[in-house]
Every structure is written in C-alpha cells, then in structure tokens.
Amino acid sequence: MYSDKDIAIVILNWNGKTLLEQFLPSILKYSEAAKIYVADNASTDNSVEFLKTSFPEVTIIQNSENGGYAKGYNEALQHVSEPLLCLLNSDIEVTENWLHGILTAFNSEAKPDILQPKILDYKDKSKFEYAGAAGGFIDKYGYPFCRGRIFDSIEDDKGQYNNVIDIFWASGACFFIKNEVFKTLNGFDESYFAHMEEIDLCWRAYNSNYKTQYVGTSTVYHVGGATLSNTNPKKTYLNFRNSLMTLVKNTEKNVFSKAITRMFLDGVAGIRFLFQLKPLHFWAVLKAHYSFYINLGRILKERRTLKRRSNYYQTSSIVWSYFIKKVKTFNCL
C-alpha cells in the first residue's frame, strides 16, 4: 500500500522565481509527507538562491542545461528514488487533500500506472483548463482532446467528470507515474523538447499494457502558458511537429495513410491561421512539417523498436466531429 511518503513531487523550474514564490506554499501546505523537489533547468534568474533562502525544506536538483520539459525531467528523475512520481508544473495551485484521491486510486484493485487529477483553470476556477482538463484521449489521426476540452471549446465544471475512469493520456501539467514504469519506458523522448511528450509516453505505456487513469476526486488549478503561451509560434511549431512524430512512432496500422491525412488536415489548419492574420503560426506549421520530414528516418527506426497495439482512439476523427458535426463537448461524442 502506497502512502504520502512514497510520493516525490518534482517541479521543473526555468527562471520561475515568481511562480515558485506564488505556488510553492500551497504545495508544501497540502502535500503532507510527500517529498518536494525543484528541478532547476539551468535558470539564469535567482531561482535557486531564492529556494535555498525561502524554502530550505525543498530539495533542489540542478540540471546541467535547459533541455526543456522532456530532457529536464529525464535528467532530474535520475536523482529521485520514491516509488511514485508527481511531475508538477510550477504554475499549479493544489488543494487540500489533493493527494488522497490519487493514493486511493494507486492502491485500488485497478492498479493504474499513470494518473491525472481534475485540472481546472486558475484564472476561472469554474472552468476546466486547456492542458488536460478531465483526462486525455486521441483520435485515429493523432489529434488529442480531453473530457472537458475539445480544441478551443472548454466546458464549465459542473461535477460531470467527478469519477475515476481509464483515459488514454494524462496531462504533463500534473502527471503521476510509478517510478519503475517511467524508467522501464525510458522516460520522455528528449527530441520533443516540450509539448506532447506526455502523450507519447502514455501511448508507449498503453502499447506496453500499462494503465492510465483520471481521478476526478482530486483537484488542482493550472495557470497555463506560463512558459510558452498559446500566442507563441514556437508552441504551434512544437505541437504540430511533436504530434506528427507521436502518431508515426506509435500507431499500429495504416501509418502512412494516417500521416498523409494528418498532414493535409494540418495544412488546412495552417491556411486557417492565414485567414486569422497569424502568418507566423502558418510558418510554424510549415517548419514543423519540414522538421518532421528531415527526421522521418530516425522516427521510423525508433518505431521498429516499439511495441504497438490497436483500439486506442475514442473517435475516428475529432476534426470531423468538431468542425463538421459541431460537437463541442466530450459527452456528445
């Protein structure tokens, strides 16, 4: 049976002194016997000095460089031995007893390997938050969506997702995983840098018969976009590139037809950016596809080393459901 002392809460930080100052107090207050780490990604502000002075109870791990979310966590977690890992964004406010539901799920007969709590919007706590909401799913073309959030349509939290269910992917904003499972799966793919790496990890976990769950009895509040906002073309580039890589690496059948369809749909999205007067985002989609092309040999080589199984998707095409059929909420899929 797992207890609070078996949990390592690991917060990845890069020049985030202000966020640490704002959100660390709630984490320390409500995380009881869990051990708190801050993994610093070679910050150039005074984050580390601030932690040493203001939060001496926090264990600091200093990474050698800013390798983004993926490499940052891979490097930091080599120094963490607790059996349960919580990878927590620095812009998360936790709530009282937030770990209770998580531990109950880990100790249940279902024996999940990866968990995610309910993630609500810190700026409007009546709504789900974009990055994870009430648990992630994926369609046959590799487009991710959530209970509580499909594309840009975000639902109010009315208790409709307060249950515990199996999901396909858990949000990297607040990502619980068994330490041994993380190591068995060789952690995150460091070529991603940031964005979609948790979906890739969950897909590899699914293909290796590990279980991912959403725990609606645990709640956190996420600011979102604290490092890269949705208006930043680099975020668009990483999301489009990494999503394509994830699809090709992990889907079981018809990989080339799915990839071609996906790239066509990406092209439509790029043209939509032009109509929205967002030329830098259109250019980001083109750069994402170019990067995918030049890395395709490496991706296919990696694909040959991975296990795969089918029946992973909730719907055949979330793009068709959302834009053509006008389905805006998960429960109507």
Secondary structure by P-SEA (a helix, b strand, c coil): ccccccccbbbbbcccaaaaaccaaaaaaccccbbbbbbccccccaaaaaaacccccbbbbbccccccaaaaaaaaaccccccbbbbcccccccccccaaaaaaaaacccccccccccccccccccccccccccccccccccccccccccccccccccccccbbbbbccccccbbbbcaaaaaaaccccccccccaaaaaaaaaaaaabbbbbbbccbbbbbbcccccccccaaaaaaaaaaaaaaaaaccccaaaaaaaaaaaaaaaaaaaaaaaccaaaaaaaaaaaaaaaaaaaaaaaaaaacccccccccccccccccccccccccccc
